[in-house]
Amino acid sequence: MLVRELELEDVAEYQALFRMDKSTFDYVLDLVTPYIEKQDTVMRECVSPRERLQATLRFLATGM
């Protein structure tokens, strides 16, 4: 939810969080999706490639 709000309302904070703008993020997401995509199972739904990339970039950018 927070990331969606940042995409729409606060572009500068979005860039600070991921160290890239939305168009660059979407480009990188298209490149890495086949490598980080997982499948849902009967027990649980998988984490989406978008969420995986967001978590990874945030960790690499901030260390948190």
N, C-alpha and C positions, 0 to 999 in steps of 0.2 A: 504494500500500500504506500509506504513512504517513498519508494523509488518512483512509483507512478505519479505521485504528486510532484516530485522534483522534476520529472520529465516535462510536465505540463506547466508548472508555475515558476520554478526557480532553476533556470538553466545553468546559472553560475555555480550553484551548489551541486548540481548534478555533475558538472565537469570537475569540481573539486573532489567529489566522492570517487569517481571512476577514472579521473585524469584523462578523459576524452569526451567529445560531444556525442550526442545521441546517434548521429549518422555514422560516426566511426564505430560506436558500440555495435550498431546493427550490422555493419560490414564484418566486424570481427566475429560476431555471433553466427553469421552465415558461414564463415570459414570453419569454425570449430564445432558447429552443431553435430555433424556426423561422427565426430570423435568423442563427444561428451554426452550424447543422447543415450538414455536408458529406457527400459521398457517397464510398464506397470506390471505388477503381479497380483495374484488373488489377495494377498495380505495387505498390500499398500500401493499407493500411487507414487510414482517416481518424482524426483525433483526435476523441474523443467530445465532445459539447457540454458534458458535466459537466467534463471535463478542461480544455477551453478556458476555461470560466468560472472554474474554480479557479485556473488560471494567471493569468488577468487580474486577479481579485480579490487574489491574493497580491501581484502586482506593484503594484497600486494602493495596497494597504495598507502594504506594506513597502518598496517601491522595489527589490526584488530580483527 
